[in-house]
Amino acid sequence: MRIIAIHLIALLLTSFNSKDEVEYKQWLQFHHLKSADFVKVGNDIERKMMWEGYDLSPEIIELYQQFFISAPNKSHFVDMDTYSLILEEEKGELCSTGFGVDTEVKLIRSSNNQYARILFCGTACIPETGYWISNSVVEILGFEFDGDGKAIPTRWRYDIPNSISSKYQIKECKLDLVEDYVINVRLSKINFKV
């Protein structure tokens, strides 16, 4: 019986990691990028996380939770949307009038319902999605903008237990973002009202 349970857990973790791998590859394909082209920018930064109460109402969490990005062991999840996405339900359908200017990416600890901000973007950057490398390392995928408004592909990596953040970019690749990954792929279940 124990062997079956171990195999079941391994299967669940493998399928979850495959889901994250699919998300990463889907993001790369959407923007015509190659993983091998990313290089580390700067040094690792030690970043002590400031944990606060994640006090969203159960109704708000119910609206947004399908878009949370959970660690394979469910110990943490990433909330990329509750800060800036205006979301409501109308006649059983999720609808939105859009996003605020600023974006906050939160890391939530499931054990005590606390969060830490891991990324905050105004007009200088845009996080689009994320994926878990392991139970304790997560990457946020998106873009930083240069002085000419060109988008530089960026991966922000967070090693939670070691409080280390790293950044990877494709410096020679500067894009004009035409297609919106967030609206067309990650949040495609939402009816965006224009």
Helices and strands as residue ranges (DSSP letters): H 2-30, G 35-37, E 39-46, E 52-53, H 58-64, G 65-67, E 69-70, E 76-79, E 85-90, E 93-99, E 103-109, E 114-121, E 125-132, E 137-145, E 151-159, E 164-169, H 181-181, I 182-186, E 191-192
